Amino acid sequence: MLAFGKPEHARTFQDLGNVFVKNILAKFKSGYPRVDVLFDRYQETSLKDGARANRVGSSQLISWKIDSSTVKLPHSWSKFMRHTSNKSELAAFIPNELFWASFRL
């Protein structure tokens, strides 16, 4: 399993995609004809979502639209990742970015 937070020097979602691809390539350099990438997410009606809502409390969460790779990363990655729709946006964006990042590297 490979997981990571906001890379220190990443400024855009394209930077995030590049770091993600580099991490995958470094982890699975050889011996693997195929690597599958899976994303975990909270269902809005699940017990985990309720527990997360309690942890977040009254802090202000902002929904983030990722409509291109040049979109700036949010300053607070933890607040970004607490919002269910942001996780869905990221999970929809990353597969496409993985494809294009593999050509850029």
All heavy atoms as an XYZ file, in Angstrom:
854
protein
N       0.843     -1.170      0.000
C       0.000      0.000      0.000
C       0.892      1.239      0.000
O       1.906      1.294      0.664
C      -0.896      0.029      1.237
C      -1.712      1.274      1.203
S      -2.846      1.775      2.482
C      -3.279      0.519      3.493
N       0.489      2.226     -0.759
C       1.244      3.472     -0.865
C       0.284      4.623     -0.581
O      -0.749      4.743     -1.211
C       1.823      3.594     -2.272
C       2.643      4.819     -2.603
C       3.933      4.825     -1.790
C       2.989      4.818     -4.072
N       0.609      5.412      0.394
C      -0.231      6.562      0.731
C       0.683      7.733      1.064
O       1.791      7.544      1.549
C      -1.120      6.238      1.920
N       0.223      8.919      0.787
C       1.021     10.095      1.123
C       0.106     11.301      1.253
O      -1.007     11.311      0.758
C       2.129     10.347      0.096
C       1.647     10.764     -1.263
C       1.600     12.094     -1.611
C       1.248      9.822     -2.191
C       1.167     12.489     -2.861
C       0.811     10.205     -3.437
C       0.768     11.542     -3.777
N       0.626     12.304      1.930
C      -0.115     13.549      2.094
C       0.309     14.543      1.026
O       0.794     14.172     -0.039
N       0.170     15.793      1.334
C       0.549     16.848      0.394
C       2.078     16.928      0.330
O       2.739     17.167      1.338
C      -0.020     18.181      0.873
C       0.304     19.350     -0.024
C      -0.292     20.633      0.544
C       0.114     21.837     -0.247
N      -0.387     23.078      0.367
N       2.658     16.710     -0.859
C       4.110     16.815     -0.991
C       4.584     18.240     -0.667
O       3.933     19.214     -1.035
C       4.374     16.482     -2.459
C       3.167     15.723     -2.895
C       2.033     16.287     -2.096
N       5.704     18.339     -0.010
C       6.202     19.625      0.486
C       6.349     20.690     -0.594
O       5.994     21.837     -0.401
C       7.540     19.415      1.193
C       8.075     20.658      1.854
C       9.376     20.401      2.590
O       9.625     19.260      3.001
O      10.137     21.371      2.757
N       6.890     20.325     -1.743
C       7.164     21.315     -2.778
C       6.104     21.375     -3.876
O       6.266     22.121     -4.835
C       8.548     21.079     -3.389
C       9.638     21.183     -2.373
N       9.986     22.373     -1.771
C      10.432     20.245     -1.804
C      10.950     22.165     -0.903
N      11.238     20.882     -0.900
N       5.041     20.595     -3.745
C       3.986     20.596     -4.761
C       3.125     21.851     -4.602
O       2.712     22.200     -3.498
C       3.129     19.354     -4.634
N       2.869     22.512     -5.706
C       2.048     23.729     -5.687
C       0.722     23.547     -6.429
O      -0.241     24.228     -6.143
C       2.815     24.894     -6.332
C       4.102     25.238     -5.620
C       3.830     25.874     -4.266
N       5.063     26.099     -3.554
C       5.404     25.482     -2.423
N       4.612     24.623     -1.873
N       6.547     25.743     -1.837
N       0.704     22.626     -7.417
C      -0.506     22.400     -8.214
C      -0.862     20.916     -8.168
O      -0.068     20.079     -7.730
C      -0.280     22.798     -9.687
O       0.701     21.926    -10.255
C       0.147     24.249     -9.822
N      -2.051     20.597     -8.682
C      -2.443     19.197     -8.746
C      -1.591     18.429     -9.748
O      -1.397     17.222     -9.607
C      -3.942     19.072     -9.040
C      -4.765     19.295     -7.801
C      -5.268     20.543     -7.494
C      -5.020     18.252     -6.930
C      -6.000     20.749     -6.338
C      -5.742     18.441     -5.768
C      -6.244     19.694     -5.474
N      -1.026     19.097    -10.731
C      -0.085     18.444    -11.648
C       1.159     18.013    -10.881
O       1.658     16.902    -11.068
C       0.300     19.370    -12.790
C       1.283     18.722    -13.762
C       1.585     19.618    -14.943
O       0.763     20.419    -15.348
N       2.766     19.476    -15.495
N       1.677     18.884    -10.018
C       2.825     18.528     -9.179
C       2.490     17.309     -8.320
O       3.308     16.404     -8.174
C       3.216     19.686     -8.260
C       3.706     20.916     -8.996
O       4.105     20.805    -10.164
O       3.667     22.011     -8.379
N       1.304     17.300     -7.758
C       0.850     16.177     -6.936
C       0.838     14.895     -7.764
O       1.324     13.852     -7.317
C      -0.540     16.462     -6.378
C      -1.166     15.351     -5.532
C      -0.528     15.304     -4.167
C      -2.656     15.565     -5.409
N       0.316     14.961     -8.989
C       0.292     13.799     -9.874
C       1.689     13.297    -10.201
O       1.943     12.088    -10.207
N       2.608     14.222    -10.452
C       3.990     13.832    -10.744
C       4.627     13.108     -9.567
O       5.303     12.090     -9.741
C       4.831     15.052    -11.116
C       4.491     15.602    -12.476
O       3.898     14.927    -13.316
N       4.834     16.853    -12.700
N       4.432     13.625     -8.363
C       4.983     12.991     -7.164
C       4.357     11.616     -6.970
O       5.041     10.637     -6.645
C       4.767     13.879     -5.917
C       5.111     13.131     -4.643
C       5.606     15.143     -6.028
N       3.061     11.519     -7.195
C       2.352     10.255     -7.042
C       2.931      9.200     -7.991
O       3.228      8.076     -7.582
C       0.861     10.471     -7.300
C      -0.010      9.319     -6.900
C      -0.367      9.127     -5.580
C      -0.490      8.443     -7.854
C      -1.171      8.070     -5.209
C      -1.304      7.383     -7.495
C      -1.646      7.193     -6.164
N       3.105      9.564     -9.261
C       3.656      8.628    -10.252
C       5.096      8.245     -9.886
O       5.474      7.071     -9.952
C       3.594      9.221    -11.674
C       4.390      8.385    -12.660
C       2.153      9.323    -12.131
N       5.911      9.221     -9.491
C       7.291      8.918     -9.098
C       7.331      7.952     -7.923
O       8.159      7.039     -7.885
C       8.044     10.204     -8.753
C       8.430     11.022     -9.953
C       9.143     12.291     -9.541
C       9.447     13.160    -10.736
N      10.090     14.425    -10.368
N       6.434      8.134     -6.947
C       6.379      7.228     -5.800
C       5.990      5.817     -6.223
O       6.546      4.833     -5.735
C       5.403      7.738     -4.746
C       5.950      8.897     -3.955
O       7.159      9.097     -3.884
N       5.069      9.678     -3.359
N       5.028      5.708     -7.121
C       4.613      4.392     -7.608
C       5.752      3.722     -8.364
O       6.064      2.548     -8.144
C       3.352      4.506     -8.493
C       2.144      4.863     -7.623
C       3.095      3.212     -9.253
C       0.893      5.188     -8.406
N       6.408      4.468     -9.259
C       7.510      3.905    -10.036
C       8.676      3.495     -9.140
O       9.319      2.477     -9.379
C       7.980      4.897    -11.099
C       6.976      5.193    -12.215
C       7.517      6.270    -13.144
C       6.609      3.936    -12.982
N       8.955      4.269     -8.104
C      10.040      3.934     -7.181
C       9.708      2.672     -6.377
O      10.577      1.847     -6.112
C      10.312      5.104     -6.240
N       8.466      2.530     -6.009
C       8.042      1.381     -5.188
C       7.995      0.093     -6.013
O       8.322     -0.973     -5.513
C       6.661      1.688     -4.594
C       6.094      0.619     -3.735
C       6.315      0.927     -2.299
C       5.538     -0.058     -1.444
N       6.152     -0.222     -0.169
N       7.581      0.205     -7.261
C       7.390     -0.975     -8.109
C       8.280     -0.886     -9.352
O       7.799     -0.867    -10.474
C       5.921     -1.088     -8.532
C       4.972     -1.134     -7.382
C       4.229     -0.017     -7.030
C       4.826     -2.291     -6.629
C       3.356     -0.053     -5.957
C       3.956     -2.335     -5.556
C       3.216     -1.219     -5.214
N       9.597     -0.814     -9.139
C      10.539     -0.608    -10.249
C      10.527     -1.749    -11.258
O      10.553     -1.519    -12.451
C      11.958     -0.430     -9.708
C      12.181      0.899     -9.070
C      13.610      1.024     -8.630
C      13.794      2.371     -7.947
N      15.117      2.532     -7.413
N      10.536     -2.965    -10.781
C      10.616     -4.084    -11.721
C       9.874     -5.287    -11.167
O       9.550     -5.351     -9.989
C      12.082     -4.445    -11.977
O      12.680     -4.870    -10.770
N       9.632     -6.214    -12.061
C       9.000     -7.460    -11.640
C       7.484     -7.417    -11.623
O       6.841     -8.394    -11.272
N       6.915     -6.269    -11.987
C       5.465     -6.143    -11.989
C       4.997     -5.712    -13.374
O       5.294     -4.605    -13.810
C       4.991     -5.107    -10.959
C       5.362     -5.460     -9.539
C       6.502     -4.940     -8.946
C       4.560     -6.314     -8.801
C       6.842     -5.267     -7.649
C       4.888     -6.643     -7.495
C       6.032     -6.116     -6.924
O       6.360     -6.436     -5.645
N       4.253     -6.580    -14.065
C       3.774     -6.183    -15.384
C       2.626     -5.174    -15.320
O       2.332     -4.490    -16.290
C       3.301     -7.500    -16.003
C       2.947     -8.350    -14.835
C       3.899     -7.949    -13.736
N       2.012     -5.061    -14.153
C       0.856     -4.169    -14.016
C       0.739     -3.713    -12.558
O       0.980     -4.481    -11.630
C      -0.395     -4.939    -14.416
C      -1.672     -4.228    -14.195
C      -2.801     -5.104    -14.657
N      -3.980     -4.856    -13.856
C      -5.151     -5.372    -14.112
N      -5.309     -6.179    -15.132
N      -6.169     -5.099    -13.356
N       0.368     -2.469    -12.373
C       0.120     -1.933    -11.034
C      -1.260     -1.293    -11.042
O      -1.554     -0.440    -11.884
C       1.185     -0.866    -10.639
C       0.839     -0.251     -9.299
C       2.568     -1.472    -10.628
N      -2.116     -1.725    -10.131
C      -3.461     -1.151    -10.009
C      -3.459     -0.133     -8.884
O      -2.862     -0.353     -7.834
C      -4.498     -2.233     -9.699
C      -4.677     -3.210    -10.853
O      -4.639     -2.765    -12.016
O      -4.845     -4.413    -10.595
N      -4.137      0.990     -9.109
C      -4.243      2.042     -8.108
C      -5.695      2.101     -7.643
O      -6.604      2.245     -8.461
C      -3.812      3.411     -8.680
C      -3.978      4.501     -7.638
C      -2.380      3.347     -9.188
N      -5.908      1.946     -6.350
C      -7.242      1.980     -5.757
C      -7.344      3.139     -4.793
O      -6.379      3.486     -4.118
C      -7.529      0.672     -5.009
C      -7.404     -0.613     -5.809
C      -7.542     -1.817     -4.901
C      -8.427     -0.652     -6.922
N      -8.522      3.720     -4.709
C      -8.756      4.837     -3.810
C      -9.809      4.444     -2.790
O     -10.863      3.919     -3.151
C      -9.230      6.075     -4.584
C      -8.196      6.593     -5.541
C      -8.176      6.183     -6.862
C      -7.223      7.468     -5.108
C      -7.212      6.641     -7.738
C      -6.257      7.930     -5.977
C      -6.256      7.521     -7.297
N      -9.514      4.703     -1.541
C     -10.474      4.474     -0.468
C     -11.286      5.749     -0.310
O     -10.781      6.850     -0.502
C      -9.733      4.161      0.829
C     -10.664      3.704      1.931
O     -11.813      3.354      1.627
O     -10.235      3.701      3.085
N     -12.547      5.608      0.013
C     -13.364      6.799      0.239
C     -14.445      6.483      1.249
O     -14.795      5.341      1.482
C     -13.972      7.306     -1.056
C     -14.919      6.330     -1.690
C     -15.374      6.849     -3.041
N     -16.119      5.806     -3.692
C     -17.324      5.972     -4.187
N     -17.909      7.131     -4.140
N     -17.943      4.980     -4.764
N     -14.943      7.518      1.870
C     -16.042      7.392      2.811
C     -17.359      7.526      2.062
O     -17.532      8.432      1.260
C     -16.002      8.510      3.859
C     -14.882      8.395      4.856
C     -13.877      9.347      4.889
C     -14.847      7.370      5.777
C     -12.854      9.280      5.813
C     -13.830      7.284      6.710
C     -12.846      8.237      6.715
O     -11.853      8.170      7.633
N     -18.273      6.639      2.342
C     -19.635      6.806      1.850
C     -20.313      7.815      2.759
O     -20.146      7.766      3.980
C     -20.396      5.473      1.876
C     -19.787      4.396      0.990
C     -19.874      4.768     -0.481
O     -20.817      5.403     -0.929
N     -18.865      4.383     -1.243
N     -21.072      8.721      2.190
C     -21.681      9.787      2.996
C     -22.644      9.263      4.049
O     -22.894      9.932      5.037
C     -22.378     10.797      2.087
C     -21.373     11.610      1.296
C     -22.015     12.778      0.582
O     -22.926     13.399      1.152
O     -21.597     13.051     -0.544
N     -23.188      8.068      3.855
C     -24.144      7.522      4.820
C     -23.519      6.480      5.734
O     -24.218      5.760      6.416
C     -25.337      6.889      4.070
O     -24.827      5.880      3.194
C     -26.101      7.924      3.291
N     -22.202      6.400      5.772
C     -21.540      5.370      6.569
C     -21.281      5.840      7.998
O     -21.350      7.034      8.320
C     -20.204      4.986      5.931
O     -19.258      6.019      6.118
N     -20.963      4.883      8.867
C     -20.593      5.208     10.246
C     -19.292      6.006     10.277
O     -19.123      6.899     11.104
C     -20.439      3.930     11.069
C     -21.729      3.156     11.327
C     -21.418      1.849     12.033
C     -22.705      3.984     12.133
N     -18.363      5.675      9.367
C     -17.095      6.412      9.308
C     -17.332      7.885      8.992
O     -16.649      8.749      9.517
C     -16.162      5.812      8.252
C     -15.537      4.515      8.661
C     -14.545      4.072      7.596
C     -13.833      2.819      8.016
N     -12.834      2.408      7.022
N     -18.305      8.162      8.109
C     -18.596      9.550      7.779
C     -19.108     10.294      9.007
O     -18.728     11.433      9.264
C     -19.622      9.638      6.645
C     -19.818     11.070      6.176
O     -18.847     11.660      5.669
O     -20.931     11.594      6.340
N     -19.941      9.636      9.793
C     -20.431     10.253     11.026
C     -19.307     10.511     12.012
O     -19.253     11.565     12.655
N     -18.388      9.550     12.140
C     -17.244      9.720     13.039
C     -16.356     10.865     12.563
O     -15.867     11.668     13.359
C     -16.439      8.429     13.121
N     -16.158     10.947     11.234
C     -15.339     12.033     10.684
C     -16.002     13.382     10.924
O     -15.342     14.349     11.279
C     -15.098     11.816      9.186
C     -14.192     12.867      8.589
C     -13.830     12.620      7.149
N     -14.826     11.986      6.332
C     -15.859     12.613      5.776
N     -16.036     13.893      5.968
N     -16.721     11.961      5.032
N     -17.314     13.434     10.761
C     -18.035     14.688     11.001
C     -17.867     15.137     12.441
O     -17.708     16.334     12.712
C     -19.509     14.516     10.658
N     -17.863     14.202     13.371
C     -17.656     14.550     14.777
C     -16.244     15.077     15.012
O     -16.037     15.999     15.796
C     -17.919     13.343     15.675
C     -19.387     13.010     15.762
O     -20.247     13.860     15.516
N     -19.692     11.771     16.089
N     -15.249     14.483     14.334
C     -13.864     14.949     14.486
C     -13.698     16.349     13.919
O     -12.996     17.181     14.475
C     -12.898     14.001     13.756
C     -12.564     12.758     14.484
C     -11.355     12.073     13.862
N     -11.412     11.932     12.426
C     -11.938     10.916     11.754
N     -12.503      9.931     12.426
N     -11.912     10.876     10.452
N     -14.316     16.592     12.771
C     -14.201     17.896     12.120
C     -14.866     18.969     12.962
O     -14.373     20.082     13.075
C     -14.823     17.855     10.698
C     -14.893     19.238     10.111
C     -14.027     16.919      9.812
N     -15.995     18.620     13.565
C     -16.702     19.576     14.407
C     -17.201     20.755     13.611
O     -17.711     20.608     12.513
N     -17.009     21.923     14.141
C     -17.545     23.124     13.497
C     -16.525     23.821     12.590
O     -16.791     24.912     12.120
C     -18.028     24.097     14.570
O     -16.929     24.489     15.366
N     -15.360     23.199     12.352
C     -14.374     23.865     11.496
C     -14.919     24.011     10.085
O     -15.654     23.179      9.593
C     -13.048     23.096     11.480
O     -13.218     21.854     10.850
N     -14.552     25.080      9.449
C     -15.063     25.427      8.127
C     -14.364     24.586      7.058
O     -13.159     24.615      6.928
C     -14.812     26.913      7.867
C     -15.518     27.447      6.678
C     -17.012     27.629      6.920
O     -17.646     26.874      7.617
N     -17.566     28.654      6.340
N     -15.146     23.820      6.283
C     -14.613     23.033      5.193
C     -15.049     23.645      3.869
O     -16.177     24.103      3.738
C     -15.099     21.586      5.270
C     -14.693     20.812      6.521
C     -15.258     19.408      6.463
C     -13.190     20.773      6.663
N     -14.164     23.648      2.903
C     -14.459     24.251      1.612
C     -14.375     23.178      0.536
O     -13.414     22.417      0.479
C     -13.457     25.379      1.296
C     -13.586     26.485      2.331
C     -13.661     25.919     -0.107
C     -12.512     27.546      2.246
N     -15.391     23.138     -0.305
C     -15.394     22.217     -1.435
C     -14.456     22.766     -2.511
O     -14.454     23.952     -2.798
C     -16.812     22.082     -1.977
O     -16.828     21.201     -3.061
N     -13.639     21.898     -3.093
C     -12.600     22.286     -4.033
C     -12.903     21.659     -5.386
O     -13.066     20.450     -5.485
C     -11.267     21.763     -3.514
C     -10.066     22.561     -3.844
C      -9.251     22.377     -4.910
C      -9.514     23.637     -3.108
N      -8.223     23.272     -4.881
C      -8.361     24.060     -3.771
C      -9.878     24.287     -1.936
C      -7.574     25.099     -3.322
C      -9.092     25.319     -1.486
C      -7.959     25.720     -2.176
N     -12.951     22.426     -6.452
C     -13.190     21.912     -7.798
C     -11.850     21.762     -8.514
O     -11.123     22.731     -8.692
C     -14.109     22.871     -8.578
C     -14.431     22.417     -9.959
C     -15.357     21.223     -9.933
C     -15.751     20.835    -11.351
N     -16.201     19.485    -11.434
N     -11.522     20.525     -8.918
C     -10.269     20.256     -9.616
C     -10.609     20.057    -11.086
O     -10.867     18.953    -11.539
C      -9.567     19.006     -9.059
C      -9.440     19.078     -7.550
C      -8.197     18.832     -9.706
C      -9.019     17.780     -6.910
N     -10.630     21.145    -11.843
C     -11.016     21.037    -13.247
C      -9.832     21.081    -14.207
O     -10.001     20.959    -15.414
C     -12.055     22.087    -13.622
C     -11.620     23.497    -13.282
O     -10.462     23.685    -12.867
O     -12.442     24.408    -13.422
N      -8.621     21.238    -13.678
C      -7.417     21.142    -14.512
C      -6.219     20.878    -13.611
O      -6.282     21.065    -12.395
C      -7.195     22.425    -15.320
O      -6.536     23.399    -14.559
N      -5.121     20.454    -14.239
C      -3.919     20.137    -13.467
C      -3.232     21.381    -12.921
O      -2.387     21.288    -12.043
C      -2.944     19.331    -14.319
O      -2.571     20.072    -15.456
N      -3.601     22.558    -13.431
C      -2.958     23.792    -12.974
C      -3.625     24.397    -11.740
O      -3.149     25.404    -11.229
C      -2.947     24.842    -14.099
O      -4.293     25.116    -14.489
C      -2.149     24.356    -15.297
N      -4.681     23.766    -11.252
C      -5.351     24.253    -10.041
C      -4.374     24.153     -8.879
O      -3.695     23.145     -8.693
C      -6.626     23.428     -9.749
C      -7.219     23.782     -8.397
C      -7.657     23.629    -10.851
N      -4.279     25.227     -8.118
C      -3.376     25.273     -6.964
C      -3.860     24.326     -5.874
O      -5.065     24.180     -5.648
C      -3.304     26.687     -6.387
C      -2.842     27.721     -7.380
C      -1.353     27.754     -7.448
C      -0.898     28.913     -8.305
N       0.256     28.625     -9.072
N      -2.909     23.693     -5.203
C      -3.250     22.843     -4.073
C      -3.716     23.706     -2.903
O      -3.232     24.831     -2.722
C      -2.037     22.020     -3.631
C      -1.561     20.937     -4.592
C      -0.264     20.319     -4.080
C      -2.613     19.879     -4.785
N      -4.633     23.192     -2.094
C      -5.083     23.961     -0.938
C      -3.958     24.095      0.096
O      -3.087     23.231      0.179
C      -6.241     23.125     -0.373
C      -6.001     21.755     -0.884
C      -5.309     21.901     -2.196
N      -3.992     25.173      0.858
C      -2.972     25.380      1.888
C      -3.101     24.348      3.001
O      -2.107     23.848      3.499
C      -3.056     26.794      2.465
C      -2.695     27.847      1.464
N      -1.423     28.016      0.983
C      -3.456     28.762      0.828
C      -1.402     28.999      0.096
N      -2.635     29.467     -0.024
N      -4.315     24.054      3.392
C      -4.532     23.076      4.457
C      -4.988     21.753      3.847
O      -6.159     21.565      3.529
C      -5.577     23.586      5.446
O      -5.855     22.584      6.402
N      -4.027     20.839      3.679
C      -4.337     19.546      3.076
C      -5.289     18.743      3.952
O      -6.186     18.062      3.451
C      -3.050     18.769      2.843
C      -3.248     17.535      2.025
C      -3.197     16.251      2.453
C      -3.530     17.477      0.625
N      -3.427     15.392      1.425
C      -3.633     16.126      0.278
C      -3.713     18.437     -0.370
C      -3.905     15.703     -1.016
C      -3.983     18.019     -1.651
C      -4.082     16.671     -1.962
N      -5.123     18.818      5.264
C      -5.990     18.046      6.165
C      -7.443     18.510      6.067
O      -8.361     17.693      6.036
C      -5.492     18.112      7.608
O      -5.475     19.444      8.065
N      -7.675     19.818      5.979
C      -9.044     20.306      5.810
C      -9.601     19.916      4.446
O     -10.766     19.573      4.321
C      -9.107     21.835      5.975
C      -9.029     22.275      7.406
C      -9.230     23.771      7.510
C      -9.151     24.229      8.945
N      -9.346     25.678      9.068
N      -8.751     19.966      3.431
C      -9.167     19.553      2.094
C      -9.623     18.098      2.106
O     -10.672     17.749      1.573
C      -8.008     19.741      1.106
C      -8.241     19.125     -0.243
C      -9.021     19.768     -1.182
C      -7.665     17.905     -0.572
C      -9.246     19.199     -2.435
C      -7.875     17.335     -1.815
C      -8.668     17.989     -2.747
N      -8.839     17.227      2.730
C      -9.133     15.794      2.726
C     -10.303     15.424      3.641
O     -10.830     14.332      3.542
C      -7.884     14.999      3.112
C      -6.794     15.058      2.060
S      -7.323     14.493      0.416
C      -7.514     12.749      0.703
N     -10.711     16.305      4.511
C     -11.860     16.018      5.383
C     -13.192     16.149      4.651
O     -14.196     15.629      5.110
C     -11.854     16.959      6.584
C     -10.811     16.612      7.599
C     -10.907     17.536      8.792
N      -9.770     17.329      9.652
C      -9.136     18.282     10.293
N      -9.544     19.540     10.187
N      -8.107     18.014     11.046
N     -13.195     16.838      3.533
C     -14.443     17.077      2.803
C     -14.672     15.933      1.807
O     -13.846     15.682      0.934
C     -14.359     18.411      2.065
C     -15.678     18.962      1.669
N     -16.457     18.378      0.707
C     -16.360     20.043      2.102
C     -17.561     19.076      0.558
N     -17.524     20.100      1.396
N     -15.801     15.235      1.937
C     -16.087     14.068      1.106
C     -16.044     14.382     -0.383
O     -15.481     13.615     -1.166
C     -17.469     13.482      1.477
O     -17.464     13.167      2.871
C     -17.773     12.237      0.691
N     -16.602     15.507     -0.799
C     -16.611     15.810     -2.234
C     -15.202     16.095     -2.755
O     -14.905     15.832     -3.922
C     -17.548     16.980     -2.546
O     -17.047     18.181     -2.024
N     -14.310     16.603     -1.902
C     -12.925     16.823     -2.331
C     -12.226     15.496     -2.608
O     -11.444     15.374     -3.550
C     -12.142     17.616     -1.289
C     -12.605     19.042     -1.199
O     -13.259     19.563     -2.089
N     -12.284     19.696     -0.098
N     -12.495     14.496     -1.776
C     -11.908     13.174     -2.007
C     -12.406     12.606     -3.327
O     -11.644     12.008     -4.081
C     -12.259     12.231     -0.862
C     -11.542     12.543      0.416
C     -11.924     11.545      1.476
C     -11.266     11.894      2.781
N     -11.582     10.941      3.829
N     -13.678     12.808     -3.612
C     -14.238     12.330     -4.886
C     -13.601     13.062     -6.061
O     -13.284     12.453     -7.087
C     -15.750     12.528     -4.905
O     -16.355     11.761     -3.902
N     -13.413     14.379     -5.927
C     -12.755     15.170     -6.983
C     -11.338     14.645     -7.230
O     -10.916     14.478     -8.368
C     -12.686     16.645     -6.589
C     -13.969     17.402     -6.717
C     -14.273     17.808     -8.154
O     -13.338     18.140     -8.909
O     -15.451     17.777     -8.513
N     -10.618     14.401     -6.157
C      -9.240     13.923     -6.267
C      -9.199     12.534     -6.895
O      -8.375     12.271     -7.774
C      -8.580     13.910     -4.887
C      -7.094     13.596     -4.834
C      -6.293     14.595     -5.651
C      -6.613     13.594     -3.394
N     -10.096     11.648     -6.490
C     -10.142     10.292     -7.040
C     -10.519     10.308     -8.514
O     -10.097      9.435     -9.275
C     -11.115      9.434     -6.253
N     -11.293     11.283     -8.953
C     -11.637     11.406    -10.372
C     -10.483     12.022    -11.167
O     -10.266     11.684    -12.328
C     -12.896     12.254    -10.533
N      -9.727     12.913    -10.551
C      -8.653     13.626    -11.230
C      -7.384     12.772    -11.386
O      -6.758     12.765    -12.444
C      -8.308     14.906    -10.455
C      -7.086     15.614    -10.965
C      -7.146     16.385    -12.113
C      -5.877     15.489    -10.309
C      -6.016     17.020    -12.592
C      -4.743     16.128    -10.787
C      -4.824     16.894    -11.929
N      -6.997     12.060    -10.336
C      -5.712     11.355    -10.301
C      -5.541     10.328    -11.426
O      -4.476     10.290    -12.037
C      -5.461     10.727     -8.917
C      -5.109     11.823     -7.906
C      -4.361      9.679     -8.949
C      -3.753     12.467     -8.100
N      -6.529      9.481    -11.759
C      -6.278      8.521    -12.851
C      -5.897      9.199    -14.170
O      -4.970      8.756    -14.850
C      -7.607      7.769    -12.984
C      -8.219      7.878    -11.632
C      -7.823      9.241    -11.129
N      -6.562     10.269    -14.510
C      -6.215     11.008    -15.728
C      -4.826     11.617    -15.596
O      -4.021     11.585    -16.531
C      -7.269     12.092    -15.995
C      -7.052     12.764    -17.323
O      -6.870     12.103    -18.336
N      -7.065     14.080    -17.319
N      -4.528     12.160    -14.437
C      -3.216     12.769    -14.201
C      -2.124     11.706    -14.212
O      -1.015     11.956    -14.684
C      -3.222     13.530    -12.878
C      -1.996     14.371    -12.652
C      -1.757     15.428    -13.731
O      -2.691     15.846    -14.418
O      -0.590     15.832    -13.888
N      -2.407     10.510    -13.710
C      -1.438      9.418    -13.759
C      -1.058      9.113    -15.208
O       0.111      8.919    -15.534
C      -2.005      8.154    -13.113
C      -2.083      8.126    -11.609
C      -2.821      6.881    -11.142
C      -0.712      8.188    -10.985
N      -2.053      9.093    -16.062
C      -1.813      8.828    -17.474
C      -0.882      9.880    -18.070
O       0.129      9.562    -18.688
C      -3.147      8.785    -18.236
C      -2.993      8.647    -19.712
C      -2.687      7.420    -20.279
C      -3.143      9.746    -20.533
C      -2.537      7.288    -21.649
C      -3.002      9.625    -21.907
C      -2.692      8.391    -22.471
N      -1.206     11.165    -17.874
C      -0.405     12.235    -18.473
C       0.949     12.402    -17.782
O       1.937     12.699    -18.438
C      -1.184     13.551    -18.476
C      -2.320     13.488    -19.431
C      -3.642     13.479    -19.130
C      -2.224     13.377    -20.857
N      -4.394     13.370    -20.287
C      -3.543     13.306    -21.360
C      -1.179     13.327    -21.766
C      -3.829     13.191    -22.711
C      -1.462     13.215    -23.123
C      -2.767     13.146    -23.578
N       0.990     12.194    -16.483
C       2.263     12.326    -15.758
C       3.270     11.282    -16.229
O       4.469     11.535    -16.255
C       2.036     12.224    -14.257
N       2.787     10.112    -16.601
C       3.708      9.062    -17.061
C       4.439      9.498    -18.342
O       5.561      9.067    -18.602
C       2.960      7.754    -17.288
O       2.024      7.887    -18.341
N       3.836     10.388    -19.136
C       4.498     10.916    -20.333
C       5.460     12.040    -19.987
O       6.431     12.267    -20.696
C       3.463     11.434    -21.347
C       2.687     10.339    -22.008
C       1.370     10.118    -21.650
C       3.278      9.523    -22.957
C       0.642      9.119    -22.261
C       2.556      8.508    -23.569
C       1.235      8.301    -23.210
N       5.170     12.787    -18.927
C       6.008     13.928    -18.558
C       7.295     13.505    -17.871
O       8.260     14.253    -17.852
C       5.231     14.876    -17.649
C       4.130     15.645    -18.341
C       3.589     16.752    -17.463
N       2.984     16.278    -16.242
C       1.681     16.040    -16.089
N       0.855     16.204    -17.077
N       1.210     15.634    -14.939
N       7.275     12.357    -17.228
C       8.445     11.944    -16.440
C       9.531     11.299    -17.281
O       9.384     10.748    -18.263
C       8.010     10.978    -15.330
C       7.019     11.582    -14.347
C       6.594     10.535    -13.339
C       7.623     12.757    -13.632
